[in-house]
């Protein structure tokens, strides 16, 4: 119980998100209509992705400081989860855009930003796979992870502020303006959707890390 | 103070090698000429937007080719020697400096060749030259560091492209938007902001290179 409370919490929060998200009241707006409920899924995916990429960065820095291979596994698995949530974010966004903007992809600056961040983390995985030596793989991977994060993430935080975007809040604050959201939706989005999805991702990541550690143990015992 | 001397010495060494071998400069010039000539045969004189797009795409590929060999040409033993006598910081800084210079030269050459083959659609060539130099600088810095990673992974230029192209997209988008000001008299909103952002990128890359390079070369 002591270790699994957050897993139960994740399930509870997501159940609340699903039930209240599909049944709860939403403001009636032209074009958006009922698709506005996608906010609980699409936007929450980006929050989870960003959190996982930041955690991955922290573990990469930690690896360079300690040279402990475990930190490297954490970094990779968090990057993997970030990629998963990024792809889910793009897909949920494409479905939403299909109904509101008329087509799934319209070269919006934020769509481009999302696509390149996923490309970069896939490149991180390719770079790692091209190396066979464990320590070298971990070190060079960590260096690229840090380099790519600092070049990319500020760019996708800053550049959308400079150009036009179809997303709400273009040419100004591209992030999420709390005042824009209906109070009924805010009660689902902040306390349930964002932490719920993030905790679910964390759960997936810890399972993968544990599998990896077991695999490594098996290899070293033989 | 001695780091400074080391940087200059390593820089001079690269320059001297380049002047003696005269391989990469003429190789790249020929590469640009061949690419532009094929494009010219294929499509004649392009429109402004296409001209701009082609210019930056060619810059990107020139940069990958020009910079890729900067680390691959050094043998393992020589690396160890430089590492021991000069230290990693001086080494990476000298490489960044040399490649920035090489890329500035390449950018100016490309502009002249573009004028030669594709006419001159620019209202203000000097502005464009300025933007091209800024862009060339940014490209060369990022790809120098990536070439260090690729060399360490014993990989070819393909890995550099995989790692580098997504990273460079934000800069290329900014540069293309910025270079619109050279084609007509339009006033681009947020001009200073964009230039500052590009300069910020360059400073960031240099800082990251200095911090991260020692880890890359530790064995």
Interface residues (C-beta under 8 A of the other chain):
Chain A: X64 X112 X113 X116 X117 X119 X120 X123 X126 X127 X130 X131 X136 X139 X140 X142 X143 X144 X146 X147 X148 X150 X151 X152 X154 X155 X156 X158 X159 X162 X163
Chain B: X142 X145 X149 X152 X153 X155 X159 X162 X163 X165 X166 X167 X169 X170 X171 X173 X174 X177 X190 X193 X194 X197 X201 X204 X205 X208 X212 X215 X216 X218
